[in-house]
């Protein structure tokens, strides 16, 4: 593990100390867990995005033109 020095406002540090005490842990461990969770979320998002990008597209067009907006939405009801 590596040590990191951070700069935060006094009020933020006070909150972090109280929150860490409430969780029965240290500020250092709490920040490490927070960063690990952010990394996990980022990894999950990236993996899901890559799966979506790489999955084969099963929808196909039969060559007919797309419907017009007015054909999709009943604009008369909105008035």
C-alpha positions in Angstrom: 0.0 0.0 0.0 1.0 3.6 -0.7 0.5 6.7 1.5 -1.1 9.7 0.0 -1.3 13.3 1.2 -4.5 15.2 0.5 -5.6 18.8 1.1 -9.1 19.4 2.3 -11.0 22.2 4.0 -11.1 22.1 7.8 -14.8 21.6 7.8 -14.5 18.6 5.4 -11.8 17.0 7.5 -13.9 17.5 10.7 -16.9 15.8 8.9 -14.6 12.9 7.7 -13.3 12.4 11.3 -16.8 12.2 12.7 -18.0 10.0 9.9 -15.1 7.6 10.3 -15.6 7.4 14.0 -19.3 6.7 13.4 -18.3 3.9 11.1 -15.7 2.7 13.6 -12.8 3.1 11.2 -10.1 5.6 10.3 -10.3 8.5 7.8 -7.6 6.8 5.8 -9.4 3.5 5.6 -12.8 5.2 4.8 -11.2 7.2 1.9 -9.5 4.0 0.6 -12.8 2.2 0.7 -14.5 5.1 -1.1 -11.9 5.1 -3.9 -12.1 1.3 -4.2 -15.9 1.6 -4.6 -15.6 4.4 -7.2 -13.1 2.2 -9.1 -15.5 -0.8 -8.9 -18.4 1.3 -10.2 -16.3 2.7 -13.1 -15.1 -0.9 -14.0 -18.7 -2.2 -14.0 -19.9 0.7 -16.2 -17.0 0.3 -18.6 -17.6 -3.5 -18.8 -21.3 -3.0 -19.5 -20.6 -0.4 -22.1 -18.1 -2.6 -23.9 -20.5 -5.5 -23.8 -23.2 -3.3 -25.4 -20.8 -2.0 -28.0 -19.6 -5.5 -29.0 -22.9 -7.4 -29.0 -24.2 -8.2 -32.5 -27.1 -6.1 -33.7 -30.1 -8.2 -34.4 -32.4 -5.5 -35.7 -32.6 -5.1 -39.4 -34.4 -2.8 -41.8 -36.5 -4.2 -44.5 -35.7 -1.2 -46.6 -38.9 0.7 -46.0 -38.6 4.3 -44.8 -38.9 5.2 -41.2 -42.3 6.4 -40.0 -42.8 10.2 -39.7 -43.0 11.8 -36.3 -46.7 12.6 -36.7 -47.3 8.9 -37.5 -45.7 7.8 -34.2 -47.1 10.4 -31.9 -50.8 11.4 -31.8 -50.2 15.2 -31.7 -53.9 15.9 -31.8 -54.3 14.8 -28.2 -51.7 17.3 -27.0 -53.8 20.4 -27.9 
